[in-house]
Amino acid sequence: MLILVREAIASADESAAVVLIRVERPKLAKRIWRGAADDGQEFGFELTEPLKSGETIYQIDSRRYVIIQTPEPVLEISLDLPTSAAAGIGWAVGNLHLELSAEPSRMLTPDDPAARQLLGRLGITFRAVEAVFRPGRFSRGEKTAQASQELGPSHQH
């Protein structure tokens, strides 16, 4: 049986067992899509706004179904460098209209040939890793809710 979801649950029972619905970032950004939970339950999504990783979308008995964004290939750039260099890297990545996120110790951009070429040309050391990528997310200092700012999806021209 397909369950139709229109929005996340505002106040889920945090004590209920979690069943994950694993979703890739491009699909998670959409408003209309289909997916299945780890237990095989199928869902159809007709949303007014995209869901966020960690949101509960359905609850029954002692189970709650939670959206989780899957890791993807990204390039990791250490922020163990001068602030001006980090700003320059951010500008260069953005100037190519590539997406970027920053955490207290690293910046991430999708593992793309253009990003690899740019970082190589600039002489920037990077590593290819798998991580949950949230473009437009910039964290400062400690990892707390107050230390992060969501700038949303990339701007459009």
N, CA and C atoms as a LAMMPS dump frame, in Angstrom:
ITEM: TIMESTEP
0
ITEM: NUMBER OF ATOMS
471
ITEM: BOX BOUNDS ff ff ff
-5.0000000000000000e+02 5.0000000000000000e+02
-5.0000000000000000e+02 5.0000000000000000e+02
-5.0000000000000000e+02 5.0000000000000000e+02
ITEM: ATOMS id mol type element x y z
1 1 1 N 0.836 -1.176 0
2 1 2 C 0 0 0
3 1 3 C 0.89 1.252 0
4 2 1 N 0.641 2.137 -0.925
5 2 2 C 1.374 3.401 -1.029
6 2 3 C 0.768 4.419 -0.07
7 3 1 N 1.616 5.059 0.714
8 3 2 C 1.166 6.095 1.647
9 3 3 C 1.543 7.446 1.052
10 4 1 N 0.555 8.343 0.944
11 4 2 C 0.783 9.67 0.391
12 4 3 C 1.188 10.631 1.507
13 5 1 N 2.278 11.377 1.279
14 5 2 C 2.791 12.331 2.263
15 5 3 C 2.734 13.725 1.655
16 6 1 N 2.175 14.675 2.399
17 6 2 C 2.092 16.065 1.939
18 6 3 C 3.012 16.993 2.724
19 7 1 N 3.413 16.575 3.948
20 7 2 C 4.311 17.377 4.768
21 7 3 C 4.88 16.52 5.886
22 8 1 N 5.926 17.028 6.529
23 8 2 C 6.518 16.341 7.664
24 8 3 C 5.581 16.44 8.865
25 9 1 N 5.746 15.538 9.81
26 9 2 C 4.959 15.566 11.042
27 9 3 C 5.58 16.603 11.967
28 10 1 N 4.763 17.499 12.477
29 10 2 C 5.261 18.595 13.321
30 10 3 C 5.799 18.102 14.654
31 11 1 N 5.105 17.193 15.308
32 11 2 C 5.569 16.711 16.615
33 11 3 C 5.467 15.191 16.65
34 12 1 N 6.576 14.546 16.285
35 12 2 C 6.624 13.086 16.243
36 12 3 C 6.953 12.526 17.62
37 13 1 N 6.609 11.279 17.828
38 13 2 C 6.925 10.573 19.068
39 13 3 C 8.384 10.123 18.988
40 14 1 N 9.261 10.837 19.678
41 14 2 C 10.694 10.561 19.627
42 14 3 C 11.049 9.207 20.234
43 15 1 N 10.146 8.605 20.997
44 15 2 C 10.434 7.301 21.599
45 15 3 C 10.118 6.142 20.649
46 16 1 N 9.436 6.424 19.552
47 16 2 C 9.083 5.375 18.582
48 16 3 C 10.327 4.911 17.83
49 17 1 N 10.331 3.637 17.441
50 17 2 C 11.437 3.077 16.661
51 17 3 C 11.502 3.779 15.303
52 18 1 N 12.708 4.038 14.835
53 18 2 C 12.921 4.758 13.577
54 18 3 C 13.099 3.78 12.428
55 19 1 N 12.346 4.021 11.352
56 19 2 C 12.529 3.302 10.097
57 19 3 C 12.979 4.357 9.091
58 20 1 N 14.134 4.132 8.467
59 20 2 C 14.705 5.136 7.58
60 20 3 C 14.178 5.044 6.157
61 21 1 N 14.059 6.221 5.547
62 21 2 C 13.796 6.355 4.119
63 21 3 C 15.023 7.082 3.586
64 22 1 N 15.899 6.359 2.917
65 22 2 C 17.171 6.911 2.438
66 22 3 C 16.952 7.58 1.084
67 23 1 N 17.385 8.853 0.992
68 23 2 C 17.107 9.65 -0.204
69 23 3 C 18.354 10.401 -0.645
70 24 1 N 18.607 10.396 -1.954
71 24 2 C 19.716 11.177 -2.513
72 24 3 C 19.329 12.649 -2.553
73 25 1 N 20.328 13.527 -2.429
74 25 2 C 20.097 14.97 -2.366
75 25 3 C 19.242 15.52 -3.511
76 26 1 N 19.486 15.159 -4.774
77 26 2 C 18.64 15.724 -5.84
78 26 3 C 17.16 15.373 -5.688
79 27 1 N 16.877 14.154 -5.266
80 27 2 C 15.469 13.759 -5.07
81 27 3 C 14.876 14.486 -3.867
82 28 1 N 15.665 14.624 -2.803
83 28 2 C 15.19 15.288 -1.59
84 28 3 C 14.81 16.742 -1.854
85 29 1 N 15.411 17.356 -2.843
86 29 2 C 15.116 18.751 -3.18
87 29 3 C 13.801 18.904 -3.951
88 30 1 N 13.236 17.791 -4.398
89 30 2 C 11.995 17.843 -5.186
90 30 3 C 10.767 17.865 -4.289
91 31 1 N 9.641 18.243 -4.876
92 31 2 C 8.376 18.242 -4.147
93 31 3 C 7.494 17.053 -4.506
94 32 1 N 7.699 16.462 -5.677
95 32 2 C 6.9 15.308 -6.079
96 32 3 C 7.861 14.175 -6.433
97 33 1 N 7.762 13.078 -5.678
98 33 2 C 8.618 11.918 -5.907
99 33 3 C 8.096 10.705 -5.149
100 34 1 N 8.704 9.565 -5.382
101 34 2 C 8.341 8.327 -4.692
102 34 3 C 9.581 7.76 -4.038
103 35 1 N 9.369 7.04 -2.934
104 35 2 C 10.478 6.409 -2.24
105 35 3 C 9.983 5.257 -1.403
106 36 1 N 10.936 4.482 -0.888
107 36 2 C 10.591 3.338 -0.049
108 36 3 C 11.474 3.337 1.193
109 37 1 N 10.891 2.914 2.296
110 37 2 C 11.613 2.819 3.558
111 37 3 C 12.414 1.522 3.601
112 38 1 N 13.31 1.433 4.577
113 38 2 C 14.127 0.234 4.737
114 38 3 C 13.286 -1.023 4.958
115 39 1 N 12.075 -0.874 5.48
116 39 2 C 11.213 -2.042 5.697
117 39 3 C 10.329 -2.364 4.489
118 40 1 N 10.513 -1.631 3.376
119 40 2 C 9.757 -1.894 2.153
120 40 3 C 8.506 -1.052 1.979
121 41 1 N 8.079 -0.327 3.008
122 41 2 C 6.89 0.527 2.896
123 41 3 C 7.138 1.593 1.833
124 42 1 N 6.188 1.727 0.898
125 42 2 C 6.329 2.702 -0.179
126 42 3 C 5.581 3.988 0.145
127 43 1 N 6.183 5.102 -0.268
128 43 2 C 5.601 6.421 -0.038
129 43 3 C 5.571 7.21 -1.336
130 44 1 N 4.514 8.003 -1.493
131 44 2 C 4.424 8.984 -2.569
132 44 3 C 4.47 10.354 -1.91
133 45 1 N 5.205 11.276 -2.49
134 45 2 C 5.359 12.602 -1.893
135 45 3 C 4.789 13.654 -2.831
136 46 1 N 3.84 14.43 -2.326
137 46 2 C 3.273 15.589 -3.022
138 46 3 C 3.348 16.729 -2.018
139 47 1 N 4.501 17.39 -1.986
140 47 2 C 4.841 18.344 -0.931
141 47 3 C 4.66 19.79 -1.361
142 48 1 N 4.353 20.649 -0.41
143 48 2 C 4.309 22.087 -0.693
144 48 3 C 5.713 22.674 -0.659
145 49 1 N 6.611 22.038 0.109
146 49 2 C 8.022 22.428 0.126
147 49 3 C 8.852 21.18 0.371
148 50 1 N 10.09 21.148 -0.13
149 50 2 C 10.922 19.946 0.037
150 50 3 C 11.151 19.603 1.507
151 51 1 N 11.36 18.321 1.746
152 51 2 C 11.651 17.839 3.096
153 51 3 C 13.134 18.042 3.414
154 52 1 N 13.446 17.946 4.709
155 52 2 C 14.83 18.029 5.166
156 52 3 C 15.205 16.697 5.817
157 53 1 N 16.469 16.366 5.692
158 53 2 C 16.982 15.162 6.324
159 53 3 C 16.699 15.216 7.822
160 54 1 N 16.216 14.109 8.361
161 54 2 C 15.91 14.029 9.786
162 54 3 C 14.453 14.239 10.122
163 55 1 N 13.652 14.656 9.151
164 55 2 C 12.235 14.895 9.432
165 55 3 C 11.45 13.581 9.434
166 56 1 N 10.501 13.494 10.357
167 56 2 C 9.576 12.361 10.405
168 56 3 C 8.421 12.668 9.471
169 57 1 N 8.096 11.703 8.594
170 57 2 C 7.032 11.959 7.615
171 57 3 C 5.79 11.099 7.838
172 58 1 N 5.923 10.062 8.676
173 58 2 C 4.783 9.187 8.918
174 58 3 C 5.032 8.437 10.221
175 59 1 N 3.954 8.179 10.955
176 59 2 C 4.081 7.459 12.211
177 59 3 C 2.893 6.534 12.385
178 60 1 N 3.167 5.32 12.797
179 60 2 C 2.113 4.338 13.055
180 60 3 C 2.6 3.391 14.152
181 61 1 N 1.704 3.062 15.053
182 61 2 C 2.032 2.183 16.18
183 61 3 C 3.292 2.689 16.88
184 62 1 N 4.301 1.861 16.962
185 62 2 C 5.527 2.251 17.659
186 62 3 C 6.662 2.527 16.677
187 63 1 N 6.311 2.858 15.422
188 63 2 C 7.324 3.158 14.4
189 63 3 C 7.097 4.545 13.836
190 64 1 N 8.199 5.208 13.542
191 64 2 C 8.101 6.473 12.814
192 64 3 C 9.078 6.415 11.639
193 65 1 N 8.639 6.944 10.52
194 65 2 C 9.417 6.91 9.291
195 65 3 C 10.133 8.252 9.125
196 66 1 N 11.453 8.18 9
197 66 2 C 12.297 9.372 8.994
198 66 3 C 13.101 9.442 7.697
199 67 1 N 13.079 10.619 7.086
200 67 2 C 13.87 10.887 5.88
201 67 3 C 15.331 11.064 6.28
202 68 1 N 16.238 10.424 5.552
203 68 2 C 17.665 10.61 5.79
204 68 3 C 18.369 10.775 4.444
205 69 1 N 19.136 11.861 4.34
206 69 2 C 19.883 12.108 3.1
207 69 3 C 21.095 11.194 3.054
208 70 1 N 21.331 10.576 1.907
209 70 2 C 22.46 9.662 1.764
210 70 3 C 23.737 10.425 1.411
211 71 1 N 24.881 9.905 1.842
212 71 2 C 26.156 10.528 1.471
213 71 3 C 26.378 10.445 -0.035
214 72 1 N 27.214 11.353 -0.54
215 72 2 C 27.547 11.374 -1.963
216 72 3 C 29.023 11.732 -2.122
217 73 1 N 29.6 11.5 -3.286
218 73 2 C 31.003 11.86 -3.497
219 73 3 C 31.175 13.388 -3.488
220 74 1 N 32.08 13.867 -2.645
221 74 2 C 32.387 15.288 -2.548
222 74 3 C 33.895 15.472 -2.455
223 75 1 N 34.328 16.7 -2.687
224 75 2 C 35.715 17.069 -2.476
225 75 3 C 35.787 17.856 -1.177
226 76 1 N 36.693 17.456 -0.315
227 76 2 C 36.863 18.08 0.992
228 76 3 C 38.12 18.948 0.977
229 77 1 N 37.947 20.197 1.366
230 77 2 C 39.051 21.147 1.433
231 77 3 C 39.217 21.546 2.893
232 78 1 N 40.368 21.266 3.463
233 78 2 C 40.618 21.595 4.861
234 78 3 C 40.611 23.105 5.05
235 79 1 N 40.06 23.544 6.162
236 79 2 C 40.062 24.978 6.473
237 79 3 C 41.231 25.341 7.387
238 80 1 N 42.271 24.528 7.355
239 80 2 C 43.493 24.831 8.082
240 80 3 C 44.358 25.721 7.185
241 81 1 N 43.833 26.926 6.914
242 81 2 C 44.503 27.883 6.039
243 81 3 C 44.035 29.288 6.4
244 82 1 N 44.714 30.311 5.921
245 82 2 C 44.302 31.684 6.247
246 82 3 C 42.872 31.982 5.773
247 83 1 N 42.194 32.83 6.517
248 83 2 C 40.813 33.201 6.202
249 83 3 C 40.695 33.742 4.782
250 84 1 N 41.665 34.547 4.36
251 84 2 C 41.603 35.122 3.014
252 84 3 C 41.689 34.037 1.943
253 85 1 N 42.457 32.974 2.208
254 85 2 C 42.554 31.873 1.25
255 85 3 C 41.226 31.128 1.163
256 86 1 N 40.591 30.901 2.329
257 86 2 C 39.283 30.226 2.335
258 86 3 C 38.262 31.057 1.571
259 87 1 N 38.282 32.372 1.78
260 87 2 C 37.352 33.253 1.056
261 87 3 C 37.612 33.19 -0.443
262 88 1 N 38.87 33.166 -0.83
263 88 2 C 39.218 33.075 -2.253
264 88 3 C 38.757 31.777 -2.876
265 89 1 N 38.919 30.681 -2.144
266 89 2 C 38.457 29.384 -2.645
267 89 3 C 36.94 29.402 -2.804
268 90 1 N 36.251 29.932 -1.798
269 90 2 C 34.792 30.028 -1.877
270 90 3 C 34.346 30.851 -3.064
271 91 1 N 35.022 31.975 -3.309
272 91 2 C 34.679 32.827 -4.445
273 91 3 C 34.918 32.076 -5.75
274 92 1 N 36.075 31.398 -5.867
275 92 2 C 36.413 30.696 -7.11
276 92 3 C 35.411 29.579 -7.406
277 93 1 N 35.03 28.826 -6.385
278 93 2 C 34.055 27.75 -6.565
279 93 3 C 32.71 28.342 -6.983
280 94 1 N 32.276 29.395 -6.293
281 94 2 C 31.008 30.043 -6.627
282 94 3 C 31.023 30.689 -8
283 95 1 N 32.171 31.217 -8.395
284 95 2 C 32.291 31.869 -9.702
285 95 3 C 32.067 30.874 -10.844
286 96 1 N 32.336 29.596 -10.585
287 96 2 C 32.053 28.551 -11.58
288 96 3 C 30.63 28.007 -11.435
289 97 1 N 29.845 28.62 -10.545
290 97 2 C 28.471 28.19 -10.261
291 97 3 C 28.417 26.764 -9.745
292 98 1 N 29.469 26.376 -8.99
293 98 2 C 29.469 25.099 -8.3
294 98 3 C 28.938 25.331 -6.899
295 99 1 N 28.348 24.322 -6.312
296 99 2 C 27.784 24.463 -4.972
297 99 3 C 28.862 24.225 -3.923
298 100 1 N 28.637 24.804 -2.733
299 100 2 C 29.626 24.752 -1.67
300 100 3 C 28.924 24.73 -0.324
301 101 1 N 29.541 24.072 0.637
302 101 2 C 29.114 24.171 2.031
303 101 3 C 30.373 24.251 2.88
304 102 1 N 30.23 24.82 4.058
305 102 2 C 31.382 24.948 4.945
306 102 3 C 31.016 24.494 6.343
307 103 1 N 31.902 23.76 6.949
308 103 2 C 31.796 23.313 8.327
309 103 3 C 32.957 23.958 9.077
310 104 1 N 33.014 23.83 10.39
311 104 2 C 34.098 24.489 11.129
312 104 3 C 35.506 24.116 10.661
313 105 1 N 35.71 22.89 10.153
314 105 2 C 37.066 22.483 9.779
315 105 3 C 37.256 22.17 8.299
316 106 1 N 36.184 22.259 7.505
317 106 2 C 36.321 21.902 6.087
318 106 3 C 35.248 22.547 5.237
319 107 1 N 35.545 22.664 3.932
320 107 2 C 34.555 23.052 2.926
321 107 3 C 34.318 21.824 2.059
322 108 1 N 33.102 21.707 1.527
323 108 2 C 32.739 20.598 0.655
324 108 3 C 32.133 21.135 -0.628
325 109 1 N 32.448 20.476 -1.732
326 109 2 C 31.822 20.757 -3.021
327 109 3 C 31.651 19.411 -3.725
328 110 1 N 30.619 19.235 -4.545
329 110 2 C 30.446 17.945 -5.218
330 110 3 C 31.693 17.562 -6.009
331 111 1 N 31.97 16.26 -6.045
332 111 2 C 33.121 15.75 -6.789
333 111 3 C 32.782 15.827 -8.271
334 112 1 N 33.246 16.885 -8.88
335 112 2 C 32.934 17.215 -10.262
336 112 3 C 34.249 17.502 -10.985
337 113 1 N 34.384 17.113 -12.258
338 113 2 C 35.639 17.387 -12.962
339 113 3 C 36.013 18.874 -12.956
340 114 1 N 35.037 19.761 -13.062
341 114 2 C 35.343 21.198 -13.058
342 114 3 C 35.906 21.629 -11.709
343 115 1 N 35.372 21.078 -10.616
344 115 2 C 35.882 21.416 -9.283
345 115 3 C 37.294 20.884 -9.106
346 116 1 N 37.549 19.662 -9.544
347 116 2 C 38.898 19.096 -9.458
348 116 3 C 39.898 19.94 -10.248
349 117 1 N 39.503 20.333 -11.454
350 117 2 C 40.388 21.135 -12.299
351 117 3 C 40.67 22.494 -11.655
352 118 1 N 39.641 23.138 -11.129
353 118 2 C 39.804 24.432 -10.484
354 118 3 C 40.741 24.344 -9.286
355 119 1 N 40.489 23.397 -8.394
356 119 2 C 41.324 23.268 -7.198
357 119 3 C 42.763 22.92 -7.567
358 120 1 N 42.932 22.066 -8.568
359 120 2 C 44.284 21.738 -9.035
360 120 3 C 45 22.957 -9.586
361 121 1 N 44.292 23.748 -10.383
362 121 2 C 44.88 24.963 -10.978
363 121 3 C 45.276 25.963 -9.894
364 122 1 N 44.484 26.037 -8.812
365 122 2 C 44.783 26.96 -7.715
366 122 3 C 45.822 26.393 -6.744
367 123 1 N 46.185 25.121 -6.916
368 123 2 C 47.148 24.492 -6.018
369 123 3 C 46.562 24.182 -4.652
370 124 1 N 45.26 23.951 -4.59
371 124 2 C 44.564 23.673 -3.335
372 124 3 C 44.53 22.163 -3.1
373 125 1 N 44.972 21.746 -1.926
374 125 2 C 44.916 20.334 -1.557
375 125 3 C 43.479 19.966 -1.203
376 126 1 N 43.023 18.842 -1.717
377 126 2 C 41.674 18.35 -1.416
378 126 3 C 41.709 16.842 -1.348
379 127 1 N 40.661 16.269 -0.757
380 127 2 C 40.503 14.816 -0.761
381 127 3 C 39.1 14.46 -1.208
382 128 1 N 39.005 13.366 -1.93
383 128 2 C 37.707 12.853 -2.35
384 128 3 C 37.161 11.997 -1.204
385 129 1 N 35.954 12.324 -0.724
386 129 2 C 35.318 11.594 0.372
387 129 3 C 33.838 11.424 0.059
388 130 1 N 33.164 10.631 0.858
389 130 2 C 31.704 10.504 0.797
390 130 3 C 31.16 11.227 2.022
391 131 1 N 30.199 12.118 1.825
392 131 2 C 29.613 12.861 2.937
393 131 3 C 28.219 13.325 2.544
394 132 1 N 27.419 13.64 3.555
395 132 2 C 26.123 14.264 3.298
396 132 3 C 26.421 15.706 2.936
397 133 1 N 26.039 16.099 1.726
398 133 2 C 26.334 17.438 1.227
399 133 3 C 25.079 18.292 1.293
400 134 1 N 25.199 19.427 1.962
401 134 2 C 24.071 20.354 2.083
402 134 3 C 24.521 21.708 1.557
403 135 1 N 24.359 21.952 0.257
404 135 2 C 24.82 23.216 -0.318
405 135 3 C 24.174 24.414 0.362
406 136 1 N 24.954 25.461 0.522
407 136 2 C 24.43 26.673 1.134
408 136 3 C 24.44 26.63 2.645
409 137 1 N 25.033 25.596 3.235
410 137 2 C 25.109 25.499 4.702
411 137 3 C 26.512 25.95 5.116
412 138 1 N 26.566 26.926 5.997
413 138 2 C 27.839 27.462 6.46
414 138 3 C 27.843 27.491 7.971
415 139 1 N 28.738 26.717 8.576
416 139 2 C 28.851 26.63 10.029
417 139 3 C 30.051 27.437 10.491
418 140 1 N 29.882 28.036 11.653
419 140 2 C 30.972 28.792 12.255
420 140 3 C 31.211 28.242 13.649
421 141 1 N 32.457 28.025 14.011
422 141 2 C 32.786 27.597 15.369
423 141 3 C 32.28 26.202 15.671
424 142 1 N 31.747 26.023 16.875
425 142 2 C 31.283 24.717 17.322
426 142 3 C 30.065 24.267 16.524
427 143 1 N 29.846 22.965 16.517
428 143 2 C 28.705 22.396 15.8
429 143 3 C 27.456 22.508 16.656
430 144 1 N 26.77 23.634 16.564
431 144 2 C 25.505 23.84 17.259
432 144 3 C 24.513 24.421 16.278
433 145 1 N 23.26 24.366 16.657
434 145 2 C 22.218 24.917 15.772
435 145 3 C 22.432 26.409 15.557
436 146 1 N 22.918 27.119 16.585
437 146 2 C 23.114 28.555 16.452
438 146 3 C 24.323 28.889 15.587
439 147 1 N 25.231 27.928 15.405
440 147 2 C 26.46 28.201 14.661
441 147 3 C 26.31 27.946 13.167
442 148 1 N 25.144 27.516 12.72
443 148 2 C 24.944 27.209 11.305
444 148 3 C 23.965 28.184 10.681
445 149 1 N 24.201 28.456 9.417
446 149 2 C 23.284 29.306 8.672
447 149 3 C 22.985 28.618 7.359
448 150 1 N 21.716 28.51 7.033
449 150 2 C 21.289 27.922 5.775
450 150 3 C 21.039 29.045 4.785
451 151 1 N 21.801 29.064 3.697
452 151 2 C 21.585 30.066 2.674
453 151 3 C 20.685 29.543 1.566
454 152 1 N 20.344 28.279 1.658
455 152 2 C 19.426 27.713 0.672
456 152 3 C 20.132 27.313 -0.591
457 153 1 N 19.378 26.919 -1.616
458 153 2 C 19.976 26.485 -2.872
459 153 3 C 20.699 27.637 -3.554
460 154 1 N 21.585 27.268 -4.438
461 154 2 C 22.361 28.269 -5.161
462 154 3 C 21.473 29.277 -5.851
463 155 1 N 21.994 30.475 -6.002
464 155 2 C 21.214 31.517 -6.675
465 155 3 C 21.078 31.19 -8.155
466 156 1 N 20.095 31.759 -8.771
467 156 2 C 19.829 31.512 -10.184
468 156 3 C 20.093 32.757 -11.001
469 157 1 N 20.578 32.581 -12.207
470 157 2 C 20.75 33.701 -13.146
471 157 3 C 19.788 33.547 -14.288
